[in-house]
Amino acid sequence: MRYLATFGRFWWTFIAGDDWRVAAGVFVALAVGALLTATGTASDGVVAMVVTAGIVAAVAVTLFTRRPPLTKRLRVRRAQRIALRLPEEDVVGMRVAEEVVM
């Protein structure tokens, strides 16, 4: 069961990425294109333009709208990553030590 959950989490991260709205918009655009193609109501050029416009609209909506706030889980993960970084003094000290050795 753990492998199935890991597999599903990978695909969700791969497809949805940082913003699920882009993935949903692309899915809707492709579904509309498939529907137009299956019914034969539009030519190939029109279907291509509709799908392209849908994908561009999905990305534009995501770029120009306010992002939802981070969930608590993501904030905790970000704080943990920041806590594991070295303090600035240690990094500078290591650089100085490397320069003196060389």
Secondary structure, DSSP 4 states (H G I P E B T S, - for coil): -HHHHHHHHHHHHHHHTT-HHHHHHHHHHHHHHHHHHHHT-S-HHHHHHHHHHHHHHHHHHHHHSPPPPPPHHHHHHHHHHHHTSPPHHHHHHHHHHHHHH-
